[in-house]
């Protein structure tokens, strides 16, 4: 945005929406919706016509986007006759709300994607639902709960995905219960299993048991809590188990965190083990390498844990890059491990980022879907995939070339799949090409990078004038219903070398409605993420989730109605090493919603008390705009000032809309005239659903 230091800094516009639905998970495909939970399946029955005649048979529903997701880690390895782990992707999608229906489809011989759309209570308590091969069992948003029971995967069962569920409450009143084997997930001799984004808690025995030579297992992005035994691996004299355990949050669990016995290869990375002082649960130990296990433990974070890393004399345990805060007791390593990259690609996050990342991203995500709109792709329409690869192995060598190949006014989803590599180019998705998903094809969002270095004050190559702020964007998304997933977008403009020109340098610009940014990294300095609308009188809703945004001056700004949910916002020092800046600079139009930061973290390696959460941008001195930022249920580091809001361009922030609610961390503070806090009643009207209105973001 073209903003001088003394006047309004960005062109900001407002959108009147309210927030309330996070999104989730992964993949590429088309979502068709028909039930009350917005998910297709046999539970959605055709209704009789007005004349009383039976409705025609419904066409088969397209598989939801997340139903095409596949596992990473050892579960992705081709072995034992199984090519990776994709669950019920090739079968029908059904929605269940009863134990009878769940068991019917879970035990069926054919593949199914089984959507759990409510709370299912298991009787008798402790009963384990048997799961057959080729199944995806997934919760509908945060509504999918299994209460009083769990799942069992027996010998030979393979290709199973369990995702986005809360499995809880088989506890029988005995803390170290040796009588009731009531686990959340137990597998005996299974292979190719992916357990992802679940909340597992308050069970009678273990939360997860990987037993009796189960192998090619990945456990990722789960919350495990409130249990004596968290996660056991072993129960066998054989040494065959290969398992990947990453991005899990273990909190208030006493033992087996995890305990890994006789695993051939155990790869643990980016996990967060937390033992809070003064609670009823005290950890006995953290990660334990037992028997003949070979364990690689890297970039994990241990907070307050007793005996955080333990190994038997017969086991191997190699540590790399872990962080230990307030731990005590045994912290061991020794022997040789293995190289996971010989089996699968991965890129670990920094250990220091793990607590914030998992607080915001672990566990079930909110419902995915999209309400029917005039511009939505037709249910069941074919998805076109265009592949980009720098080495020529795809259909296109540049991202822009693939976007250019998308037909104007395309009626169905087009996925531009970008293979790993660094693509030095600018990319524009124009307004006449809706329904585009730009997606990195790597295992990590760090594997695919789109980068360029334009700035507002630089002159365009054709001599037509400076780029201006929006024109500096590395990636500009100007089409409705488009998405960016699983990649990094960077503006690497060198401020230190160009102090003579305007410094605004946008990495990612959105100027459209119903935009999803999921699993992305957006890097820059000033004006990193610009969230606009196509015109002042047009809506522009943006949902950002499971992402990182980095910058220092007004680096989340614009007039769009935007939700940043379960993400990490990282403040960074200026080009000259000083610590000072502003996170948000909304220019919200009157009567619309602005920027909502929700269930996220604001952090960074800067001086304490050096960053404002935001300032009010009135573009061109326009008194009619009504900038809004709400930061709620978010962890604030010491970088945040005790008076977190400030004026801009001669306008007092107190005349606009800035507030907090239930934030935590050293940067949080109580209510005062300089730090407004929402009441509970006010906060009830500032949820994600209030921001997004009738739009429920879907991954596709």
N, C-alpha and C positions, 0 to 999 in steps of 0.2 A: 504494500500500500504506500502511496506517496504521502508520507507524513513527515513533517519537519519535527524537530525536537521540541519546538515551542508551541506548535499547533497540533490540531488533531492528526493522529498518526496514520490511521488506515481508513479506507472507505468501509464503514461498517453498516450493516443493515440488519433489521430485526425480523424475526419470524415468530408468529404467535402459535406456539405449540407447547405441549407438555409431555414430560417423559415418563416411561414406565416399563419398557420391555427390553432387557438386554438380549444379546443374541448368542450364537455359540457355534462351536465346533468347527467342521471343516467341509471342504469338498467342492465339487463342481457338478451341476445338474440342474434340473428344473423342479420346483416345489409346487405341488398341487394341493389345495386345501379344501376340506369338506366338512370336518367335524367341528364341534365347539372349541376344540383345542387347536384348530387350524392345521390338522394333520390328516392325511388321507388314510383310508384303510377299510377293512370289512365292517368295522363298527359304524361307519357312515352308511346308512341304508337309504335307497331311493325312496322318496316320498310319493304318495299317490297324487295324481293330478287333481285339479280343482273339480273335475267332473267325476272323480271317484275311480277312474281307470288306473290300473297300475302304471307307474312311470316306466319308461324304457330302461333297460339295463344300463348301468353306468359304465362308461369306458374305463379301462384299467388306469389307475392313477400312476402318474410318473413317479419314480423314486425320488424322495426328498434329497436335496443337495447333500446333506450330511450323511445320507445313507450310502453314498459312494465313497466315503472317507475310508482310507486304508491306514493300517498301523505303521509306526516307525519302529526303530530299534530291532531287537532280535525277532519280534513278531513279524517283521517285514521280510525276513530271510526265506528264500525258497529252499525247502528241505522236507524230507519225509513225504514226498509226493504232493506237498501243498505249496502253492505259489503265493507267499505272503499271507496276510490276514485281512480279509474284507467282509467277513461275516455274511449276512443275508442279502448282500447287495444284489444278487441275481434273482432274488425271489420277490414275492409280493410284500407290500407294506400293509400291516394290520394294526389297528388300535385296540388296546385292551384296557379294561377298567375293573375286571374281576379276576380272582385267583384261578377260577376254572378256565377262563380264556387264556390267561398267561401260561398256564401249564399245557393247555391244548397246543398252542403254537410253539412253545419252547421245546416240547418233546417231539414235535412232528419231524418226519424224516426229510422233508423238503426245506429249502432255504426260506427264511422270513426275516423281514425287518419288523420288529415288534415294538410298537410305541406304547409306553406305559403312561396313560393320560389321567393319573389320579393316584390316590393312596390305596394300595392293595394290602390288606391285612391277612397274614398267613396263619392258618389254623391247621394243626396245633402249633403253638409257639415252638420255634426251632426247626420246623420242617424246611428242608432244603429242596428247592425246585430244580428238578433235573433238566439240564440243557443239552440238547442234541447238537450235532455239528451244523455249521453253516447258518448261524443265527447272529443277528444284531438285536440286542435288547437295549432300548434307549428311552430315557425319560422325555416327556413332552415338557420342555422348559424345566422349571423347578418344581413342577407338579408331580413328577413321577417318584413315588415313595413305596418301598417295600418294607413293611413293618412286621416284626416278629418272625422273620425268616430270612433265607438267603438263597444262593444258587450253588449247585453242585455240577461239576464237569467231570465225568468219569473217564475210565481208561479209553484211549483212542478218540475221544471227542476232540474236534479240531475246528479251526476257523470260526471262532466265537468272539464277538465284541460286546462288552457290557459298558455302557456309557451314560453319563448324565443322569444318574439315579441317586437317590438317597436311600440307603439300606441301613436299617436301624432297629434297635430295641428288642434284642432277644435276652438281655441281661436278666439273670435269675436271682440277683441279690447276693451272690458270692463273688468277691473281687477276683481272686485267682481260681476261677472255676475249673475244676478238673473232671466234672461229671457231665456237663452239657456242652457238646461239641457243636455249638450253634454259631457258625461263621457267617460272615456276609458273603464271601465268595470262597469256595473250596474247590480245588482241582486235584484229582488223583490220576496221573498218567495222561493228562490232556496235552495238546500241543497247538501252537499258533493261537494264542489268546491275547486279546488287548483289553485292558481294564483302564478306562479313561474318564476323567472329569466327573468322578462320583464323590459322594459324601458318605463315608462309612463310619458308624459310631455306635457306641453303647451296646455291644454284643456280648454274649456270654463267654465266648472263647476268643478266637482270633478274628480280626477284621478280614484279613486275606491269608489263606493258606495255599501255598504252591507246593504240592506234595508228590512223592512217589514217581519221580522221573518226569514230571511235567516239564516241558521245554518250549523254546521259542515263544517266550512270554514277554510282553511289554506292559508296564504299569506306569501310568503317566497322569499328571495334573489332577490327582485325587486329594481329598482331605480325609485324613484318618485321625480320629480323636476319641477321647473319653472311653478308653478301653485299657484293660490290663495288658493284653497281647495284641500288638498291631499287625505284624506281618511276618509270617514264618515261611521259610523255604527249606525243603529237605525231606525228612522222613524216608531216607533211602540210603543203602550203602553204595549205590552206584554214583558215578560222577558224570552226569550227562546234561544237567539242566543249564540252558543258556537263557539269561533273563536280563532285561533292561528296565531300570527303575529310575525315572526322571521326573522332575518338577512335581513332587508330591510334598504335601504339608502334613507332617506328623506332629500333633500337639496334644499334650496331656495324655500320653500313653506310657506305660511303665516299662515294658520289655518287648523284644522282637521288633526292633525299629529300623530295618528288619534284622532278623537273625537268619543267616544264610549258611546252610550246612550242605557240603558236598555238591556245590554248584560248579560246573565246568568253567563257565564264564558268567560273572555277575558284574554288570556295568551300572554303577550308581552315579548319577550326576544331577546337579541343580535341585537337590532336595533340601527341604527346610525342616529341621528338627527343633522344636521349641518346648522348653520346660519352664513354665512360669513359676516364680517363687510364691510361696504362701498359699498354694492350692492343695487339694486333697491328693493329688497324684504327683509322685516323685519318680523320675526316670531312674531305672536301674542301669541301663546302658543304651547306647545309640546303635550305630551300625556294627554288626558282629559277623566276622568272617570265620566260619567254623569248619572243622574236618579238613577236607581236601579242596576247599573252595579257592578259586582264583578270583579276586575282587579288584576292580578298578573303581576308585572313589574320587570324584573330581567336582570342583566348583560347587560344593554344597555348603550350607550354612547351619551351624550348630549353636543354639542359643540356650544357655543355662542347663545343658544336658550333663548328667553324671556319666563318666566313662564313655565319652562320645564315640570313640572308635576302638574296637577290641578285636583281637585275632587270636586264634589258637596257634600253637607252635607248628602245627601241621599245615596251616592255611597260608595263602599268600594274600597280601593286601597292599596295594600301591595307592598312595594319596597324591593328588595334584590340586593345588589352588583352592583348598577349602578354607573357610573362615570359622573361627571358634571364638565365641563371645560369652564370657561368664561360665565357661565349662570347667569341670574339675575331674580328676581321676585319670584313668587309662586313655591314652591317645596313641595308638600303635600303628605300625606299618612294617612291612618287610616282605621279602620274596619278590617274585616277578609276576607280572600280570599278562596282558594281551593287548592287542590293538583293535578296538571295536571297528575302526574304519576298514578293516579287512573284511568286515561283514556288512556294514551299513554306514551311510554318511550321517554325521551329526555335527552341530555347532553349539557348544555349551554357552549359556549366558554367563556373565560375570557373577561370581559368588556374592559380591556386595549387593547386587541387584535382586537376589533371590527372595528375600523376605517380602519386599514390596510387590514383586512380580507374582508370588504365590498368594499373598493376601488378596490380591485383586483378581487373579485368574484361575485359582484351583477350585475344584468342585463343580457342581452342576451350573450350567448356564441357562439363561432364560429362553423362553420359547422362540423358535424360528418359524418364520412364515411370512406371508404377505397377504394383506387383504386384497380382494379383487378391486382393480381400478381399471379405468378405460385404457390405460397404457400398459397394463401388466401383460406379460407374454401369455399366450393361450396355454392352458393346462395341457400337458402332454406333448407340447410342441418339441420338436427335436432340438437338441443342443449341438451347436457347431463348435468345434475346437480348432483353433489356429495355433500352430506351434512355432515358437521363436527359438532359435539357437544360433549363437555367434559363429559356431564352427560349420554352419551350413547343413547340419543334420536335421534341421526342421524345415518347415515350408518358408520361413522368413528369417533373415539375419538381424533385422532391427525390429524393435517393438512398434515403432511408428508405421513401418511397412505392413505389419499385421493389422493394426488398427485401420489403416487406409483400405485394407481389403474387406472390411466389414461393410455390407451394403447399407446405404442410407435408409432410414426408417425401418430397420430390421425388426421384424415382429417377434422374434424369439431370441433366447439367450445365446450370446456368442462368448466363448471362453478363449481369451488370448493367454495361452500357457507358455510362460517364459522360462526356459531351462537355465540352470545355474550359470552365473557369469556376471561380469560388470559391463553394463551397457551405457556408454557415454553418449547420451542423446537427450533431447527434449521430446516429450510425448504429449500430444493433445488428443483427447477423445472428444470429438465435436458434438454439438448439441443434437445433430440429426442422426446420431448413432446410439440409441438407448440400449439398455439391457446388455452392456458389455461387462464382463468380468475379466480384470487383468490380474493374473495369478502367477506367482512364482511356483515353479515346478520342483524346487529343491526340498530337502527334508527340513530346512530351517528358513526362517525369514531373512537370515543373513546371507543365504546362498545366491539369491538373485538381487542385484543392485542396479537401479537406474539412477544415474548421477549426471549433473551438469552444474555450471557455475555462473549463470547469468545473475545480474543485479539490476535494480530499478534504474540506476543512473547510467548503465552501459548503453552505448549506441547500437541499434540494430544493424546487422550486416548490410542491409540495403540502404542505409543512411536515412531512413524515414523518421528517425528520432529515437529517444530512449525507450527501453523496454517498458518502463513503468513497473509498478509492483506486481500486478497480476501477470504481466507478460514475462516476468523473470522466472516463472515456475518451471521446475524440472518436469513435473507431471501436472497437467491440467485436465480435470474431469468436468466436462461441460454438458454431459448427457444424463437425463433422468434414469433412475433405476440401474445405475452402474455400481460396480464394486471393485475394490482393490484388496488383494489378499496375499499374505505370505511372501512379502518381499520388502526391500528397503528402498526408500526414495530419499535422495540427498541433494542438497544444494551446497556445493563446496566452494562458493565464492570466497575469495581471500580478502577479508576486510582490511587486514594490515597493509596490503599492497595497494589498496584503492581507497585511501581516505579522502580522495578528492571528489568522489561521486556519491550519490544516494546509495545507502547500504542495504536497503530492503532486498532480500533475496529469498524468494519463496521456494520451498521444496515441493509441496503438494498443494494445489488449488482445487477446490470444488466450487462449482457455480451451477448447481442443478438441484433437483429434489430427489429424495429417497436414495441417498448415497450411503454405502456401507464401506467402512475401512476396517478390516479385520486381520489381526496378526501381522501388522506392518510396523516398520521402523521408519520414522520421518525425522530426518536430521537436517539441522541448519543452525543459524545464529539468530538474525533478526527476521521476523515474519516467516517462520518455518512453515506453519500450517495455516493457510488462508481459507476460510469457510464462508463462502458468499452465496448469493442467489443469482439466477439468470437475469433478473431485473428487480428494481425496488419493489414492485407490486407482485412479485412472484414468490411463492414459498420455496424454501431450500432447507430440507431436513437432512441431517447427516448423523450417522451412528458410527462411532469409533469404539472398537472393543479389542481387548487383548493386544494392545499395541504400545509402542514407545514413541514419545514425541520429545525432541530435544531442541533447546534454543536458549536465548537470553533476553531478547527485547520483543515484547508483544508477539510472542511466537505461536500463540493460538488466538486468531483474531478474525473478525468479519461480522457480517450481518445475518448469517444463517442461524437457524435453530439447530443447535448441535449438542449431542450427548457424547461425552468421553467417559466410557464405562469400563471398569476393571482394567485400567491401563496405568502405565508409568510415565509421568511427566518429569523429565530431567532438566534441571536448570544448569547452565554451564557458564564459565567465566567469559568475559569479553575478550576481544582480540589482543588487548594489552594486559591481560592477566587480572583485571579488576573484577570484583564481584558486585554486580548491581544490575537489576533488570526487572522485568514484568512478565508474568506468565500470560495473562489474557488481555485483550483489548477489544471488547465487543462494541459493535456499532448497531445494536439491535433497533429495528424500527419500532415505533410505539405500537403497543397492542400485540406484540409478538414475543415469543420466548427467545432467549439469547443462548448463552453457553452454560451447560450443566456438566460439572465434573463430579462423577458419582462412583463410589467404591473403588477409588484409584489411589495413587500415591504420588506425592510431589517430593522430589528428592534431588540431590546433586552435590558435587564436590566443590562447594563455594563457601564463602564466609557466612557465619551465622547471621541471621537477621538482615540479609542483603537483597532479598527479592520480594516484590509485591505479588500478590495473587492476581491483581489486575488493576486496570485504569480505564476510564470511560472515554471512548473515542467518538467524537462528534465530527464526522467528515465535513470538511469545508466550513466548520463552525455552525453546523446545522443544529438549531436548538430543538427541533422536532423529534430527533431520535431519542431513544430511551434505553441506553446500554444496560445489559443484564449479564451478570455471572453469578451462579450459585455453585458453591463447593460444599459437598455434603458426603458424610460417611467415608471420608478420605483420610489417609495418613499423611500428615504434613511434617516434613523434616525441619531441623533447626534453621534451614536456609530461609524459611518464611518469616517475614517481619511481623512483629507483634501488632502493628497497625497495617494490615495487609492490603488496603485499598488506597488509591491516590488519585489526584486530579489529573486532567489532561486538557490541553488546549483552552484553558480558561474556564472550563466547566467543572463544578464541584461533583465529586463522585457521590456525595450524599443526596444529590438531586436525581440520581439514577438508581439502578437496582443491583445492589451487591449484598450478598449474605452468605452465611455458613450455617451448617447444621451437623452436629454430632461428629465433628472431625476429631482425630486423635494424633498423638505424636508430639514431639517437642515443639513443633511450630504451631500447634493448636492453642486456642485461648478462649477465655470466657467472654460473655456478652458485655459490650460497652458501647459508648457513643461512636467509637472508632472501629468497632468490630461487631456489626449487627449479626445476631443469631436468629434463625427462624424458630418460632414456637412449633410445638408438635402439630397444631392445627394448620399452620402455614406450610409446614413441611409436607403434609399430606397432599397439598396441591402443587408440590414441586417434585414430583416423581418422574421417572422416565416416560411413563405413559402420558403424562401431561404434556411433555415436550413433543412426543411423536404423534400424538393424536390417533388417527385411524390407521396409521401405518405400523405394521409389525415387521421389523427387518428380518429378511431371510437370506441365508447363504445359498448362492446358486452360481 
